[in-house]
Amino acid sequence: MLILALALQAAAPDPAAGEELTIVAKIDVDVAGRITNCTIVESEAPQNVNEATCRTLALKGRVKPKLEDGKPVVSSREVRIRWRKGEAPK
């Protein structure tokens, strides 16, 4: 998830001062760990922040692919992202 966090930090939207925004996204992951699709499941953020989050996840996010019998497989999972002004997402 470190690569994902760094990719998001580079494109982080700027939430209102002092405000923390939480987004839950469902992501589809291919066998190479690339995020092929992103859907917002739950969000406290404005639409433009949701769109920037999914766009960044799809363009730059990488995660470890799910393994079955020791081999990577296509999978889906939910990720929780918290935006805080001036901090990397968590």
Buried (B, 14 or more C-beta within 10 A) or exposed (E): EEEBBBBBEEBBBEBEEEEBBBBBBBBBBBEEBBBEBBEBEEBBBEEEBBBBBBEBBBEBBBBEBBEEEEEBEEBEEEBEBBBBBEEEBE
